[in-house]
């Protein structure tokens, strides 16, 4: 903020002139340092008290320059402070209005309820993709803290009005990631009633909560504690497998690999071809790990003569550049 930077410079200038004024009154008039400080403060603030001691002619000339410099900087500081406050308030107002307009146009997006550790991780992963999403957070402090990073709605995600404000009718998925299972159950129940076709993923803290969340309408339930325990055990039992999966799915860029799912559109050049004839591996350096045909189980390690059809999902692994080229070609619509 430019006004704030100017204000810092003005304050620094005032401090310098204040010390110069104290030194001037001390050496020119022989005043004690505190009397010089008192004179400088009353001068800068234009209070109008009489001089602490009678000034000599040289002291009056010095004080004249001190008044011009000090009072000018004080008024400049007041102006810069006013400008900074206006910029801050107007920035917050127009930033909020802009966010509300962007939220009102969201479709096929994701809703993350709760901006705790799980919610933040999910939001940052979606932002990395990037994929459209917004966050609902009831705690105003947290919402403001992450409001600049994510589109954020301050409200209770268990309430219909809040979910409608998040355009749940047009959403693609919802994450119930608050810290309490009871709240997540209420969120799932409300969200499922508002959008029966919504994909809902819920966080569970207790093992018994999983069945209740599934009954409420969640499509899948994830327990961070169970997941963490599983990873700890795998780190002992299969450390190399776990390192490879981390490199490919979590620690992006360490080995230059990612795993992605690619939708094959009707007019894609890959549509109707076999794995071998598509030359995905040869030309793009991407390995097709599995094919998911609509309504069928996923086929792992597909054979060279397995056919790629429209509507299939390819589970592919490779460098980010190759995956982006594969996705662009697979998603051709015309």
Secondary structure as the mmCIF struct_conf table of DSSP 4:
data_model
#
loop_
_struct_conf.conf_type_id
_struct_conf.id
_struct_conf.beg_label_comp_id
_struct_conf.beg_label_asym_id
_struct_conf.beg_label_seq_id
_struct_conf.end_label_comp_id
_struct_conf.end_label_asym_id
_struct_conf.end_label_seq_id
HELX_RH_AL_P HELX_RH_AL_P1 UNK A 2 UNK A 24
HELX_RH_PI_P HELX_RH_PI_P1 UNK A 25 UNK A 29
HELX_RH_AL_P HELX_RH_AL_P2 UNK A 33 UNK A 44
TURN_TY1_P TURN_TY1_P1 UNK A 45 UNK A 46
HELX_LH_PP_P HELX_LH_PP_P1 UNK A 49 UNK A 51
BEND BEND1 UNK A 52 UNK A 53
HELX_RH_AL_P HELX_RH_AL_P3 UNK A 57 UNK A 104
TURN_TY1_P TURN_TY1_P2 UNK A 105 UNK A 105
BEND BEND2 UNK A 108 UNK A 108
STRN STRN1 UNK A 110 UNK A 113
BEND BEND3 UNK A 116 UNK A 116
HELX_RH_AL_P HELX_RH_AL_P4 UNK A 117 UNK A 129
TURN_TY1_P TURN_TY1_P3 UNK A 130 UNK A 130
STRN STRN2 UNK A 133 UNK A 137
BEND BEND4 UNK A 138 UNK A 138
HELX_RH_AL_P HELX_RH_AL_P5 UNK A 140 UNK A 145
BEND BEND5 UNK A 146 UNK A 146
TURN_TY1_P TURN_TY1_P4 UNK A 147 UNK A 149
BEND BEND6 UNK A 150 UNK A 150
STRN STRN3 UNK A 152 UNK A 154
BEND BEND7 UNK A 155 UNK A 155
TURN_TY1_P TURN_TY1_P5 UNK A 157 UNK A 158
BEND BEND8 UNK A 159 UNK A 159
HELX_RH_AL_P HELX_RH_AL_P6 UNK A 160 UNK A 165
TURN_TY1_P TURN_TY1_P6 UNK A 166 UNK A 167
HELX_RH_3T_P HELX_RH_3T_P1 UNK A 168 UNK A 170
BEND BEND9 UNK A 172 UNK A 172
STRN STRN4 UNK A 173 UNK A 176
BEND BEND10 UNK A 179 UNK A 179
HELX_RH_AL_P HELX_RH_AL_P7 UNK A 181 UNK A 194
TURN_TY1_P TURN_TY1_P7 UNK A 196 UNK A 197
STRN STRN5 UNK A 199 UNK A 203
BEND BEND11 UNK A 205 UNK A 206
TURN_TY1_P TURN_TY1_P8 UNK A 207 UNK A 208
HELX_RH_AL_P HELX_RH_AL_P8 UNK A 209 UNK A 216
TURN_TY1_P TURN_TY1_P9 UNK A 217 UNK A 217
BEND BEND12 UNK A 219 UNK A 219
STRN STRN6 UNK A 220 UNK A 222
HELX_RH_AL_P HELX_RH_AL_P9 UNK A 224 UNK A 237
HELX_RH_AL_P HELX_RH_AL_P10 UNK A 239 UNK A 249
TURN_TY1_P TURN_TY1_P10 UNK A 250 UNK A 250
BEND BEND13 UNK A 251 UNK A 251
TURN_TY1_P TURN_TY1_P11 UNK A 252 UNK A 253
BEND BEND14 UNK A 254 UNK A 256
STRN STRN7 UNK A 258 UNK A 263
HELX_LH_PP_P HELX_LH_PP_P2 UNK A 264 UNK A 265
TURN_TY1_P TURN_TY1_P12 UNK A 266 UNK A 267
TURN_TY1_P TURN_TY1_P13 UNK A 269 UNK A 272
STRN STRN8 UNK A 274 UNK A 274
HELX_RH_AL_P HELX_RH_AL_P11 UNK A 275 UNK A 278
TURN_TY1_P TURN_TY1_P14 UNK A 279 UNK A 279
HELX_RH_AL_P HELX_RH_AL_P12 UNK A 280 UNK A 284
STRN STRN9 UNK A 287 UNK A 292
TURN_TY1_P TURN_TY1_P15 UNK A 294 UNK A 295
BEND BEND15 UNK A 296 UNK A 296
STRN STRN10 UNK A 298 UNK A 300
BEND BEND16 UNK A 301 UNK A 301
TURN_TY1_P TURN_TY1_P16 UNK A 304 UNK A 305
HELX_LH_PP_P HELX_LH_PP_P3 UNK A 306 UNK A 306
STRN STRN11 UNK A 307 UNK A 307
HELX_LH_PP_P HELX_LH_PP_P4 UNK A 308 UNK A 308
TURN_TY1_P TURN_TY1_P17 UNK A 310 UNK A 311
STRN STRN12 UNK A 313 UNK A 318
HELX_RH_AL_P HELX_RH_AL_P13 UNK A 320 UNK A 330
TURN_TY1_P TURN_TY1_P18 UNK A 331 UNK A 331
#
